[in-house]
Amino acid sequence: MSNAAPLPAAATTPRVVRTVAELKDAIRGRLEEGAVSGSIRQLALVPTMGALHDGHARLVRTAAAENDVVVVTVFVNELQFNDREDFLRYPRTLEADVELLAGAGADLVFAPEEAEVYPDGAPLVKLDSGRLGAKFEGEARPGHFDGMLAVVSKLLHYGQPPLSTAVPVAYRAYFGQKDAQQLAIIRRMVADLNYDVDIRSVAIVRSPEGLALSSRNRFLSAEEAEAALVLSRALFLLKRRADASEPLHVEDAEAMIASQPLVKLDYFEVVDPRTLEPLAFNCLETPFTGEALALIAARVGPVRLIDNMPLGQ
C-alpha cells in the first residue's frame, strides 16, 4: 500500500539553516539560481516536527516533483503539546532527518532553536482554531490546535518568497492527509486570513500491512503493532462500501475494532471533510453518495494513534 513517489534523480545533502534571516537569504538565492526571464519559479514549504519517516519522505518527494525549491522545517513545537513529558519524549533526530531529506529532494532545512521562533517566550496574541479545533483531537488534547496554528502561521510567513525576485514565484505548502483535522484547520486559517499560499495535501503512507506511518509507531510492541492493524481494516471496510455506493453501516467497523482487546477506541466518526461536522444518520444507512471523511483515534497499549480515510473522493 506504500505508493511513495520515486526518488529524485540525484540526492544531495540539503543546506541546514538556523535563523529566519539565513532562511530568507537562502530562499532568495535558490529561487534566483537558474531563473529564466518570463518563467515562473515554484517554492514549496514542508513543515514537520522531525523524527521523519517514509510518510514525510513522500511529502517531500511530492513537493520536489512539483516545485523548483523545497524547504523543509524541523521544529518540535511545545505549544501543541498539552503534556510536557510527551514534548520532552518526542524524538530529536536531526542528523537522520537530514539524511532522509537528502534522498527525498529537499533543498533547504530550517531547524531553528525555540528562541528563534518565540524570542519573547510563548506568544501573548494567539490564533483560535474555533469550532474546528474544539472536537476530536482538540477535545482529547486541549490547546493542541491553537498551538499548532501559532507555529504554522509563523512558518508560512518565514518561507514566503521575497517580494522582489527576478521572476514570479508560486508558493505552496505541503501537509499529510494523516493529520486530517489539522489539514482542515490550516486550510480554514489560510482562507480566513488571506494567506498567499496554496495548501497541498499528500495521501497517507501505510506499511505493507496497512498501518498508517507515524513517529509514534516506534513505541508499539510487535503485538501492539499487529493489533493496531484493525484500525486501517475498519477504515478500508468503509471505503469499499463508499466506492460501491453501499450504506456505510459504521457499526460493523466499530464491532471489528471492539473485537481487538488491545485497542481502546476513542472516537470513530464519519464527517464532512470541510466542516468536520458528523454526517446525518440517514446518510450512513442509505446508499452512500457525495464525499465524507472517516476519522478514528484509539489507544493501543500506551500509544494513542489516529488514522482517517477520505470517502467518495
HELIX and SHEET records of a PDB file:
HELIX    1   1 VAL A   20  GLU A   32  1                                  13    
HELIX    2   2 ASP A   54  GLU A   66  1                                  13    
HELIX    3   3 GLU A   78  GLN A   80  5                                   3    
HELIX    4   4 ARG A   84  ARG A   89  1                                   6    
HELIX    5   5 LEU A   94  ALA A  104  1                                  11    
HELIX    6   6 GLU A  114  VAL A  117  1                                   4    
HELIX    7   7 GLY A  130  ALA A  134  1                                   5    
HELIX    8   8 GLU A  137  ALA A  140  1                                   4    
HELIX    9   9 HIS A  144  TYR A  158  1                                  15    
HELIX   10  10 ALA A  180  ASP A  192  1                                  13    
HELIX   11  11 SER A  215  PHE A  219  5                                   5    
HELIX   12  12 ALA A  222  ASP A  243  1                                  22    
HELIX   13  13 VAL A  250  ALA A  258  1                                   9    
HELIX   14  14 PHE A  281  LEU A  284  1                                   4    
SHEET    1   A 6 ARG A  15  VAL A  17  0                                        
SHEET    2   A 6 LEU A 108  PHE A 110  1                                        
SHEET    3   A 6 VAL A  69  VAL A  74  1                                        
SHEET    4   A 6 ARG A  41  THR A  48  1                                        
SHEET    5   A 6 VAL A 169  GLY A 176  1                                        
SHEET    6   A 6 ASP A 198  VAL A 202  1                                        
SHEET    1   B 3 VAL A 263  VAL A 271  0                                        
SHEET    2   B 3 ALA A 292  VAL A 300 -1                                        
SHEET    3   B 3 VAL A 303  LEU A 311 -1                                        
END                                                                             
